[in-house]
Amino acid sequence: MLTLVGLCGAMSTSQAARALFPSEDRARRRLRRLFDAGFINVAVTGANSPNLVSLTKRGLRLAESTRPDLEGRLRLAGPIQMSTLTHRLMVVDARLYAAALGEKRGSPLVRWANAGGALAAEIGLADWHIEPDGLAEFATPEGAVFVAVEADCGTEPVKSVIGDKLARYLGAAEHGVIDALWFVVLSEARRTTITESLASHGLEEFGRVFLVDEVNARPVREPTEVGGAAGGRARGPNTPATAIARNRERRGFPKTRLAADRRVDRRGSARTGRG
């Protein structure tokens, strides 16, 4: 429990229950014991908002001593702003979904980086001036799979801001920097709008758009069962999506290029995916 909270920074009781416990009541009892022992903080965010749990310094020290392999990846929560609480929890929801999906498939989530993390620079995504809200690395028999995640609260204009992001994601996709793009949204209307934008940018074979309720459902379901096809755009031989589909193998993770291809780093040397 302490390790999971430290990896996420802060999470709600319901998220902790979804990840580790058979019921929310069971999760509350365990969290109460950790709180009484001084290992976690509980932040009351409002009558209509979930309570958040995060590590104390004592809890962080214990988690780090128990999992020295995660040194540098466990952290305290930092300031919690109500204006960004929904977005913050959506990112955690996406992380928990990725972990559950990887466990279901036998392709574990081995790393997750939030915006500003080093993983984006490591794989070359930062060269495209892209900073996803989350970046997941899965270990598969064919190599590492990298999935960028955008938690969308519906505040960014689709034609300008989202469209600009998608243009850069298209370049990263065509160069094999990442293998898939997931959007997590709050409403069906927003899903429709972003789905259309993905199609207009030739990314219907690359992107998935999930409702937050879909990523939170357990048992976890496949992206093909919940996200639906992003498309609508005709698939001609010269569209970007068709070129991506034609040139890259897509086994295991739907709408992805598994890293059987060699990745080339910014120094020009080839490297294979980890895992």
Residue, then its C-alpha position, 0 to 999 in steps of 0.5 A: m500500500l505504501t509503495l503504491v501511494g508513493l508511486c502515485g504521490a497521492m490517491s483517493t480511497s476508492q483508487a486504493a481499493r480498486a488497486l489492492f482490496p476487495s472492497e472500499d470498506r476494507a481499504r479504509r480500515r487498512l488506511r486507518r491503521l497506516f494513518d494511526a501508525g504515522f505512515i500516511n496523511v489524509a487530506v479532506t478535500g471537500a464534501n463532494s470530493p474524495n479524501l486523498v491519501s499520501l505518504t508522510k516522511r516516515g512512510l516514505r522512509l519505510a517504503e524506500s527501505t522495503r523497496p530499494d529498487l524503486e529509489g527515486r521513484l517514490r515521492l511525497a504528494g506536494p501541494i494539492q490544488m483543488s483546481t487540478l484535483t480532477h485532472r490529478l485523479m484522472v492520471v492516477d486512474a489511467r495509471l491503475y488501468a495500465a497496471a491492471l491491463g498489463e497484469k491481465r495480459g502478462s505484460p507488466l507495467v514496469r515504469w510510469a512517468n507523469a508529466g515532467g518525468a525523465l522517461a519522455a526525454e529518455i525515449g526521445l519524446a521530448d524532442w517532439h516537444i510533447e509532454p504527456d500527462g502519463l507515459a507507460e512502459f510495458a514489458t512484452p515478449e517482443g520488447a518494450v511498449f510505450v504508451a502516452v496518456e492524456a487526461d482530458c478535462g474538457t478545458e482545452p480547445v480541440k481544434s487548436v490546442i489538441g490539434d497541435k498536440l496530435a500533429r506532434y504525436l503523429g511525427a513521434a508515431e511515424h518515427g517509432v518513438i511511442d507505440a500508442l496514445w490514450f486519451v481519458v475523458l469525462s464525457e461521451a461528447r468529448r470522446t466524440t470530438i477527440t475521436e474525430s480529431l484523431a481521425s482528421h490527423g490520420l491517427e485512427e489506428f494509433g489512438r484510443v479514447f476512454l471514458v474515465d468510468e471505463v478505465n475504472a471498471r473492474p475486472v479490467r477490459e481491453p481497449t478494444e472493448v471500451g475505447g472503440a475505433a478512433g476512426g471515421r476517416a477513409r483509409g487510403p494507401n497514403t494516409p499516415a495511419t495506413a503507413i504506420a499500420r503497414n510498416r509496424e507489427r501490432r501484436g499484443f497491444p491493440k493499435t500499437r507497434l510492439a518494439a520488435d523494431r529497433r529504436v534509434d536514439r538521438r546519438g544515432s546508435a540503435r537500442t532495443g526495447r527493455g523488458 
